[in-house]
Amino acid sequence: MDTVLKRGTRRWTMLSSKVSNGFRKINLLQINPSVAILKGLNFTLPATPLTDMSDPSSHHPTCVHVNLEAFRHNIRCVRSYCGESVRIMAIVKANAYGHGVVKLCRVAIAEGVEYLGVARAEEALEIRREGIDHPVLVFEITPGNHVAAALSENIELTIAEPGAADAISATAAKLGKSARVHLKVDTGMGRLGLPFASAPAVIEEILRRPHLELVSVYSHFATSEEPDTSFAREQLSRFRQVLDDLGKRRIEVPIRHMANSGAVICMPEAHFEMVRPGIMLYGYPPARNLSEHFPVRPVMSLVSKVSMIKQVEAGTPVSYGRRYVAPRRTFIATVPAGYADGFPRLLTGRASALIRGERYPVAGTICMDHIMVDLGERTGCEVGDEVTLIGKSGAQSITAWDIAGTIGTIPYEITSLIPPRVRRVFKDS
Ligand SMILES: Cc1ncc(COP(=O)(O)O)c(C=O)c1O
């Protein structure tokens, strides 16, 4: 007999479990050690695991639709704007900004993207586990206990502080290889990197280690998407000074890179040999006002389905805190998507949802797993209708920028906070 669950002093023990007619019959016995047997329990569950991907109809209706053609289009936009000679590192950290890293890496590679960029060694290792052996750079400082795993998988590492160089070189020596490293210079972002003033001397010293192969020197902009470009230009000039000094020290830098989406669009002089676009590949300019300049298309939609419709009288409160009170007799739709699906609770009182090409207000507090939508006095909507929370429905659309703008954040946060419980469904043309 297997113990399947322990709760307090009680234990559930599985007496039997067998599959018949597609259902698993489970017979459980609850035992309280001090009182002996309390009761037995029989029930049935579908034999198919909940995570089975073969039957889309068995899945929860709240999901992210990922438009692969839009993603390809956005990569092509960057390519044609930067030119064939500039390499593209697709930034796919944080599950490709919430879009589904493995699938998007494959599409990016098929589109000719030369490099992948992730924040953490674990993210790069996940990519490798899926059989993707494309060049990939980790931006963060890789903890010592992850270095060996990363190097054995040919993952390229950032050196952003001199202390890391010894450990990386020693580990590479043990593995009998050279570590391909990218040296990061802090030119004003104030996050990671060798301080620009001392960077050339420090880089020269770091590269004395025998098992390090320099692949690139790079930096990161703090303000490249802002209308005032003065600080971004100052950062670029500091980066150039570092590169000039390295040249004087006869250090050959194979690749120089600095341009995130803001600089891809606004600072062509910062493209160097490689650019590092992130948010623009997912269809959003890094600042709202830049959308006219760059015709990228949103890749993600967040959708669900109406699970219940009821008619309520004027004065009926809806949702937690009774913040919404029906102003008239109206139909209320319940939709199984909430803040635990990445639809922020801060949108309460300010959100809308699209159904059958029409826009309706979200009524009352956004719950963890649900929202309610006020459909009005008369409705043609039905249970099962698709509800769009981000994306297009008929002529209406809600973008991640709309949501971000409403609650004072950026589309990066909206898309990357959609949790794993929301299934990603990849749509191709
Ligand atoms: C080091 C680095 N490069 C490039 C990017 C891409 O930036 P964006 O999404 O603004 O294009 C990021 C994202 O934050 C980053 O951390």
The ligand as an ORCA input file, in Angstrom:
! r2SCAN-3c Opt
* xyz 0 1
  C      21.915     43.043    -21.121
  C      20.639     43.258    -21.885
  N      20.700     43.443    -23.211
  C      19.605     43.629    -23.950
  C      18.355     43.673    -23.352
  C      17.137     43.911    -24.213
  O      16.502     45.118    -23.863
  P      15.160     45.552    -24.615
  O      14.140     44.551    -24.230
  O      14.864     46.907    -24.066
  O      15.458     45.532    -26.062
  C      18.251     43.499    -21.987
  C      16.936     43.574    -21.338
  O      16.718     44.111    -20.315
  C      19.424     43.293    -21.215
  O      19.381     43.112    -19.896
*
